[in-house]
Amino acid sequence: MSNHSQEMNLSRTKMAEQLIELTGDSNYLETDISGLHFSRWSHPTAPTSYTHQPSICLIAQGKKRVTLGEDSFLYDANHFLISSVELPIIANIVEASEDKPYLGVILRLDLPEISQLIVDSELSFTPSKEAHKGIATSELTPSLVDAFSRLIALQSEPDSIKIMAPIIKREIFYRLLNGEQGPRLYQIVTSGNHSQQISKAINWLKHNFIKPLSVGELASNCGMSKSAFYSHFRSVTSMTPLQFQKKLRLNEARRLMLTENLDAMSTTFKVGYESPSQFSREYSRLFGAPPLKDIKALRQSKEAAITG
């Protein structure tokens, strides 16, 4: 075994031990460090639709699949997943057991900090107008795993978080910029290129998804022709603008019914649908069951997890 492989194995083992100790019986743990979350599952999970924040995701143990539109990304303890824009995805744990639970780490990307880091470090990238896909996977390096282990360790040193967490996060972002995904991050924080323009359109859709969608108007606001906007939007999101809006609406509908106890009829109009039958049909297509049945199953699953 090479020194690189030995170093990676030791780093992953250390991270797995940290996460097992910190997560306990929790499936999801929001830490005291801003933007840092842990997840732990002792069994594979069903595909779940949700909106994914710009972030870097590591796995200390197990395997996960993320689907964006028609594209699927499978990653494990040897790879990380990075998302540069907010996207509606479908994800599920595909490898986990009681003996070897899935152990994941999610760190939200601080795009303003990354932009400042590019300036401070004087890193140079080859300018490109082409839009990069919003999600990608890359091979993990020992230095990146080591930085994450040190960030995770701060959870046990609460007095050090305020000073040390920003320093270690900055190191992580710097290592990302110097790696394979550097050009992707550079594009998303640099004005004037298509990835950054599409990011602005995504942000608009996120806050206005209940409104009727005019692709022409959205393209004009991005300074593109309708055909160019459509093409670049698909490049980044693997979806059309209409499909993207639909997933935002349905994810919000599910949240409203599950956490705010809204009924299906009220939710239909609250998320921008005019037809309850169309809402139910599209909801079933995305989540695999009609609204009432799906929410009931989710609540039963949640109660079983709590009592079990």
C-alpha positions in Angstrom: 0.0 0.0 0.0 1.4 3.4 -0.9 2.0 6.2 1.6 -0.8 8.2 0.1 -3.3 5.3 0.5 -2.1 4.7 4.1 -2.5 8.4 4.9 -6.0 8.4 3.4 -7.1 5.3 5.4 -5.8 6.7 8.6 -7.5 10.1 8.0 -10.9 8.4 7.1 -10.7 6.1 10.1 -10.1 9.1 12.4 -13.0 11.0 10.8 -15.3 8.0 11.2 -14.4 7.7 14.9 -15.1 11.4 15.4 -18.5 11.2 13.7 -19.6 8.1 15.6 -18.8 9.7 18.9 -20.5 13.1 18.0 -23.6 11.8 16.3 -24.7 9.2 18.8 -28.2 8.0 17.8 -28.9 11.1 15.7 -29.5 10.8 12.0 -28.8 14.5 11.5 -26.8 16.8 13.7 -26.4 20.6 13.3 -23.2 21.5 14.9 -22.1 24.7 16.8 -20.0 25.6 13.8 -21.9 27.6 11.3 -22.7 25.7 8.1 -21.4 22.4 9.3 -23.7 19.4 9.7 -23.3 15.6 10.3 -25.5 12.7 9.2 -25.5 9.1 10.3 -27.7 6.2 9.0 -27.6 2.6 9.9 -29.5 1.5 6.8 -29.9 2.5 3.2 -32.6 5.1 2.6 -35.3 5.7 0.1 -34.7 8.5 -2.5 -35.7 11.8 -1.0 -36.3 15.1 -2.9 -35.0 18.3 -1.3 -33.3 21.6 -2.1 -29.5 21.3 -1.7 -27.4 24.3 -0.7 -24.0 25.2 -2.2 -21.8 22.9 -0.2 -19.1 20.3 -0.1 -20.1 16.8 1.2 -17.7 14.2 2.5 -18.4 10.5 3.5 -16.3 8.9 6.2 -18.1 5.6 5.7 -20.8 4.3 3.3 -22.0 5.4 -0.1 -24.6 7.9 -1.4 -26.3 8.7 -4.7 -27.5 12.2 -5.7 -29.6 12.7 -8.8 -29.9 16.1 -10.5 -32.4 16.0 -13.4 -31.2 13.2 -15.6 -27.7 13.0 -14.1 -26.7 10.7 -11.3 -23.7 11.1 -9.0 -22.4 8.2 -6.8 -19.8 9.0 -4.2 -18.1 7.3 -1.3 -15.3 7.7 1.3 -12.8 8.2 -1.5 -14.6 11.1 -3.2 -16.4 14.3 -2.3 -19.4 15.9 -3.8 -19.5 19.7 -4.4 -22.5 21.8 -5.4 -21.9 25.4 -6.4 -25.5 26.6 -6.6 -28.8 25.8 -4.8 -30.5 22.9 -6.6 -33.5 20.6 -6.2 -32.1 17.1 -6.0 -33.1 13.6 -5.2 -30.7 11.7 -2.9 -30.4 8.4 -1.0 -28.0 6.4 1.1 -27.1 3.2 -0.9 -24.6 1.7 1.5 -25.0 1.6 5.3 -25.5 -1.0 8.1 -25.7 -1.3 11.9 -22.0 -2.4 12.0 -20.8 0.2 9.4 -23.3 3.1 9.5 -23.2 5.8 6.8 -21.3 8.8 8.2 -21.5 12.1 6.3 -20.2 15.6 6.7 -21.8 18.7 4.9 -20.1 22.1 4.9 -22.0 25.0 3.3 -19.8 27.0 0.9 -19.3 30.6 1.8 -19.2 32.1 -1.7 -18.3 35.7 -0.6 -15.4 34.3 1.4 -14.3 32.2 -1.6 -14.5 35.3 -3.8 -12.3 37.2 -1.3 -9.9 34.3 -1.1 -9.3 34.3 -4.8 -8.4 38.0 -4.6 -6.1 37.5 -1.5 -4.3 34.5 -2.9 -3.9 35.9 -6.4 -5.0 32.6 -7.9 -5.4 32.7 -11.6 -7.9 30.7 -13.7 -8.5 30.5 -17.4 -11.5 32.6 -18.2 -14.5 30.6 -19.6 -17.9 31.7 -20.6 -19.3 28.1 -20.7 -21.6 27.2 -17.8 -20.4 24.4 -15.5 -22.9 21.8 -14.1 -24.0 22.8 -10.6 -22.9 19.5 -9.0 -19.7 17.4 -9.4 -17.6 14.8 -7.6 -13.9 14.7 -7.2 -11.3 12.4 -5.5 -10.5 13.3 -1.9 -7.0 14.2 -0.8 -5.4 13.6 2.6 -4.9 17.3 3.1 -8.6 18.0 2.6 -9.7 15.1 4.9 -7.2 16.4 7.5 -8.6 19.9 7.4 -12.1 18.5 7.9 -11.0 16.4 10.8 -9.6 19.4 12.5 -12.8 21.3 11.9 -14.9 18.5 13.3 -12.7 18.3 16.4 -13.7 21.9 17.2 -17.1 20.6 18.1 -15.5 19.2 21.3 -13.7 22.6 21.9 -16.5 25.1 21.9 -14.3 27.9 23.2 -12.1 27.6 20.1 -14.8 27.7 17.5 -15.1 31.4 17.1 -11.4 31.9 16.3 -10.4 28.6 14.7 -13.4 27.6 12.6 -13.1 30.5 10.2 -9.4 29.8 9.7 -9.9 26.1 9.0 -12.9 26.8 6.7 -10.7 29.2 4.8 -8.1 26.5 4.4 -10.7 24.1 3.1 -11.9 26.6 0.5 -8.3 27.4 -0.5 -7.6 23.7 -1.1 -10.8 23.4 -3.2 -9.7 26.4 -5.3 -6.3 24.8 -5.9 -7.9 21.4 -6.9 -9.9 20.1 -9.7 -13.0 22.0 -8.7 -11.3 25.4 -8.6 -12.5 26.6 -12.0 -16.1 25.7 -11.0 -16.0 27.8 -7.9 -14.2 30.6 -9.7 -17.0 30.7 -12.3 -19.8 30.9 -9.8 -18.3 33.9 -7.9 -17.1 35.8 -11.0 -19.5 38.3 -12.6 -19.9 38.3 -16.3 -19.8 34.5 -17.0 -22.8 32.3 -17.7 -22.5 30.2 -14.5 -22.7 33.3 -12.3 -25.7 34.6 -14.4 -27.5 31.3 -14.1 -26.8 31.4 -10.3 -28.6 34.7 -10.2 -31.6 33.2 -12.1 -31.7 30.3 -9.7 -31.7 32.6 -6.7 -34.6 34.6 -8.3 -36.6 31.4 -8.9 -36.0 30.3 -5.3 -37.7 33.4 -4.0 -40.4 33.7 -6.7 -41.3 30.1 -7.6 -45.1 30.7 -6.9 -45.2 33.3 -9.7 -45.9 32.5 -13.3 -42.7 31.7 -15.1 -41.5 33.8 -18.1 -38.3 32.3 -19.5 -37.9 35.2 -21.9 -38.1 37.7 -19.1 -35.7 35.7 -16.9 -33.3 35.4 -19.9 -33.5 39.1 -20.5 -32.6 39.9 -16.9 -29.5 37.7 -17.3 -28.5 39.5 -20.4 -29.0 36.4 -22.6 -31.2 35.4 -25.5 -33.9 33.0 -24.6 -32.2 30.1 -26.4 -28.8 30.8 -24.8 -30.4 31.1 -21.4 -32.3 27.8 -21.8 -29.1 26.0 -22.9 -26.9 27.3 -20.1 -29.7 26.7 -17.5 -29.8 23.1 -18.5 -26.0 22.8 -18.4 -25.9 24.0 -14.8 -29.1 22.3 -13.4 -29.7 19.3 -15.8 -33.3 20.7 -16.0 -35.4 23.1 -17.9 -36.5 26.3 -16.0 -40.0 24.9 -15.8 -38.9 21.6 -14.3 -36.7 23.5 -11.8 -39.6 25.7 -10.7 -41.9 22.6 -10.4 -39.4 20.8 -8.1 -39.1 23.9 -5.9 -42.9 24.1 -5.7 -43.3 20.5 -4.8 -40.5 20.4 -2.2 -42.0 23.5 -0.5 -45.5 21.8 -0.7 -44.2 18.8 1.1 -42.5 20.9 3.8 -45.7 22.9 4.4 -47.9 19.8 4.8 -45.3 18.0 7.0 -44.1 20.8 9.3 -47.0 23.3 9.2 -49.9 20.8 8.9 -51.4 22.4 5.9 -54.0 20.3 4.0 -53.4 19.5 0.3 -56.0 21.9 -1.0 -54.5 24.9 0.8 -51.0 23.9 -0.2 -52.0 23.6 -3.8 -52.7 27.3 -4.1 -50.0 28.4 -1.7 -47.2 27.0 -3.8 -48.5 28.4 -7.1 -50.7 25.7 -8.6 -54.2 26.5 -9.9 -55.4 22.9 -10.3 -55.5 20.5 -7.3 -55.6 17.5 -9.7 -52.5 18.7 -11.5 -50.8 19.3 -8.1 -51.7 15.8 -6.9 -50.6 14.2 -10.1 -47.2 16.0 -10.2 -46.6 15.4 -6.5 -47.3 11.7 -6.9 -44.9 11.6 -9.8 -42.0 13.2 -7.8 -42.6 11.6 -4.4 -44.2 8.2 -5.4 -47.5 8.7 -3.6 -50.4 11.3 -3.4 -49.9 14.1 -0.9 -52.1 12.6 1.9 -50.6 9.1 1.7 -47.0 10.5 1.4 -47.3 12.8 4.4 -48.9 10.0 6.5 -46.0 7.7 5.7 -43.4 10.3 6.5 -45.0 11.0 9.9 -45.1 7.3 10.7 -41.5 6.9 9.6 -40.5 9.8 11.8 -42.4 8.4 14.8 -40.8 5.0 14.3 -37.4 6.5 14.2 -38.0 8.4 17.5 -39.5 5.4 19.4 -37.2 2.9 17.9 
